Amino acid sequence: MSDSASGSADKSVQVKLVLLGEAAVGKSSVVLRFVSNEFQANKEPTIGAAFLTQKCRLEDRILRYEIWDTAGQERFHSLAPMYYRNAQAAVVVYDVTKASSLEKAKSWVKELQRQANPNIVIALAGNKIDLVQPSASSSSSTSSPESEDEADDATATPDEAPPTGTEPESLRQVPREEAQAYATEAGLLFFETSAKTGEGVVEIFTEIAKKIPIEHILAATRGNGARSASGNPRAEGSQQSNVNLNEDPNKSKDACNC
Amino acid sequence: MSTISTALRHFKEPTKDQLTHIYFSIPLSGSGAINETNNGQEIEKMDISAVLSLGEAEDSYAGKLHIIPPYLAFSSVDKKSVKFTVPLSTIRRVERLNARAGVYALSLLTWHGMKIIVQLTSLRPTADLFCSLLRDALKVELQRGQMKQVKTFVKTCYSEVLVSDSSSAPENEREDGSLEEKEGGSQDIQYHGGLGLKFKFPGDPKKLREASKIKLWTSYLRTHGRNLTLLRYPQCTRLVQVGLPNRLRGEMWETLSGSIYLRFANPGYYDRLLEENLGRTSTSTEDIEKDLHRSLPEYAGYQSPDGINALRRVLRAYSFMNPELGYCQAMNILAAAILIYMSEEQAFWLLEVLCSRLLPGYYSPSMHGTLLDQRVFESLVQRYLPIIHEHFQLVDVQLSVASLPWFLSLYINTILKINGEQLLQIQDDGGFLNLMRDYFASLGDSAHPDSSDPRARSITIFQELLLVSFREFSIITDDIIHSERKRFRGEITHSIEAFAKRGAVRNLRSLGRFTKEQVGVIYDALYGAMCIVPPPPVAAPPPTLFTTGEGQEDKPETRIGLRTFRHFLSEIATWARDDKIVMNGFQQRVDREVAEHEFIDRLFYFWDVGCHGALSFQDLVSGLDGVMFNDLMENIEWFFNLHDKNKDGFLTKDEVLTLSESFLFIFRYEIGDAYLGAVSRFMTNAFEYGDALLPQPESKDGEAPSSPLPIGTNQPYLNLATFRMVVLADEVLESFFETDLSESFKLEHHPELDIPPSQSGLLGDLWSSIATDSNKKIFNMFTDELGKTIGKHQVVHKPSIGRYTKLEEPKARESLLTPTLRKSLSKASLSGTSAASSTVAASSSTSTLSVNTTLEPPKPVSQVPDSASLSALPLLKAVNAAALMERTPFAIDDVKDDEDEDEDEDEFDKDNDDRVLDEVDAFLEAHDSGLTDADKQVANDLLHAEPLK
């Protein structure tokens, strides 16, 4: 069985990715868009977590994303460590029409930086920008029956004084600049996305693919294969210490900053 | 930023009485708002051996008849064949039967004329007593007017329609049981039903054989009672396995779960609850709104306002009735599914039964129930499917990543067995989930698509699943699950608490100068205090002020009141507790009491920087940070500020007095008169200097410390510089401020906070039942009394500081020292403390009792047991010493006994397994007698019918 595992590892790299964020910000929808290029207006809330896979080509390599899509409600929080353990990448999603969702996203980032794999690649994604885009894009969008969805979202976020920025939309509560600034400060990749129109979704995953230390993962998976076959933990242990030496100083700085 | 809950800590195993209630699905009387009708008049409960007979068709069953007012319940000896729970108000007549001599039999006639015969097989006086109790209970029901309510209530039940007009269903009924829209529409339906009546029920009615099922059930309900009066005979279980007709489904759920009794006992409660909370919002209602359109969205009913509104009302109502639980994702899916078959009110009560009794703790904020059952599930897999378990271990797959959603949305779990072979090929979590998803998608497919027999082909995988679950896993009984739950509860509680602790520590805005471990100790002390004195419920801000856009302020934060604070502080500060060292010849122990003093209250308000009248975890950390790292000068200033109420930089005369009282409080248990002398010198000096520095000397009589001072001089009197000077003039006070004050706050792990791992062995149970707090108290009292009689009883107060014991003459001193030197000194002593605490931890883990470990080097009283070895060990040693138990150390005994027990259990299990399997087979084969041949045929066919998808 170790044969088959290492064989597949040579061709494609497996990347464990976890999605985190407040309830109803569109985590599952982002994944659904990425994995099967679909959009469902009223998706059932995720209970516990869902699991999907998608391959992604990066130059000569093929990455196989194993995506853990977690439940957003606060009380599922205690289960999250189960899903982000050993994750190499994380996408933390917030809703651009809901300021509190960014706060929650920040706390997720903080938790990941402290508790998760030390060299995890984190991306911050502000979803639902279709709701705040100027009328040009909404008129061009073909999905008129989903206007019901917009109304739905509007009720979920109580009326709030529109930010007096230059942007034409009234629903936006998180200015792009603010989130961008935070992401830069915390060392995160940053995107604004729309699972509904597909905008920015694939970009998240390709950018993550570029940033991920693929060689490390390859080494680690080989180490794992050896471990499960012979029960020898040494390979993994040495790998771990390498990683720590390289990455720790940066990470600990990040953790202190916020 | 965080709430801290001690709810898990207070879990109690249900009492025997409660277990009986649970067994009979009778609402527990303690459940707050729900049981408002049960006022005062407590009628005794009683059970009696009895033989139940019902007409000709059914066998007689021996069992126990219970009166649990206002219900009458029966269960057969084997606990599963026959069982009923009937509200007394449905019984119209009770007659003593005129039978042969020696037979004591009662005939109970229900309101619809069903006659139940019970033969009381106990002794005559017992039977008489039972009858008189029954009579009293019936009278009470009559007085309460419950008898009249029955008629109106049963009109809401579909079974009555089914039974009453034999000319079958109304004309507008479709084949699947839903109703055709009629032109007139005036025909008012009185019985409760779900959205399915309007939006159709899922599934193909032909395949589901609705008509035959209705027929079977109707004949059963005619003879065996229905809704409130349903009697459960083996045939009932069989019919349930065959499947429920859509229209009856909701009502049978309600009846079999017992939620019907809640609905019956609380008429109008649901509507009132909604009315009273109209327009209210909370975190739960917001979460509900998010999910309303995301609950079974494919079902037609949830694409229309009807369904959405019904769902909203039910979930809202539940969150109002049980605000602690509120709303958890997955409840929406559950409620949506239920609402297809039930009315809102029915669904509401079923939800209550599900959340509080059938799935305890599943949806609570900590989800401890789910986590617990995950653990139980894993252990059951380990025990019964060891090959799969080993494989999962090898490839490091966590079963719970997949099984968690099953449990929350109530899937069935037999899948592992059927898919055993494929499972063994899985390498990681992901593959595991994919396999499971494929399997769920295929539930409706044929299990044997290649079979030549058409009947075999029509058996779906779902039916196969059911069959496997009933046949092969019936050995896993409720009892096993209960005992497993018991076994793992401690572990789960511990891990949830550890997680909450990590979260709380992480969410602190500032750790101050503490390390994470030290903050953890502060958290433990806080948590311990909260277990003793729970804080007031977290007050959510009033709904009108609730704006989600603000983000930060949304989440309520746990804050503790003054009483909890006292307990908290007593864990941390040596002077905030009264440690009495009791020696009585048998044992030496420390009785700890929480001190009460104005000084502590003052500290509470001093740390309450936000003026909430309560302290958060952050406040406590910041507050301790403000004192524990201080050097001499900072400490003096801190102490000064603490007593300077109006923060003007001056103490008034009164404040100088309270400050002196604070000194006296802190030094109250110091041995000798050194500290007393210091305080009295302080007062003399303070008033001397204070008076000297007054702009115009107004009173002369305040000079002598012993003479009473003029009261109520509110003018500024003593400033910080003077205070500092006065303090530094005294060696004792100087050393107090230099190190002792900071050191009197000790962050050391308190052993009582650990939950002892719950041992399943006999000895473990025995020990845990002995070592309750109250028993310890009794034991302590007992030994105290003994000690007193032999004249060895002795109580010594442990001093809080304990540096000086003798009164020393004041020496002339230089008034100021270089602060930097002081600082380095105090830092060193701080690290010294932490080192000391680590040795304490180490010593407490060894099994020998270490009495001689002293904490602070200059301790006046020798032989003081340190606080770490406080809890069980001294007791144990005392027990040994008193020769009550002449045995070698306890721990070894324990382990050995456990092993024995395990082996026994295993053997027993094997025997038991075989026996139970036989029983199950017998059960599945036998019990056909209740059906006519034609019906039997139908039932047989139905066994192979399509399932409800």
Interface residues (C-beta under 8 A of the other chain):
Chain A: M1 A5 A23 A24 Q40 A41 N42 K43 E44 P45 T46 I47 G48 A49 F51 T53 E66 A71 G72 Q73 E74 R75 F76 H77 S78 L79 P81 M82 Y83 K98 A99 S100 L102 E103 S107 K110 E111 R114 D152 T155 A156 T157 P158 E160 Q173 S228
Chain B: E286 D287 E289 K290 D291 H293 R294 S295 L296 P297 C328 Q329 A330 N332 I333 Y363 S364 P365 S366 M367 L371 L394 V395 D396 Q398 S400 V401 L404 P405 L408 S409 Q427 D428 D429 G430 L433 N434 I496 F499 A500 G503 R506 N507 T547 T548 G549 E550 G551 Q552 D554
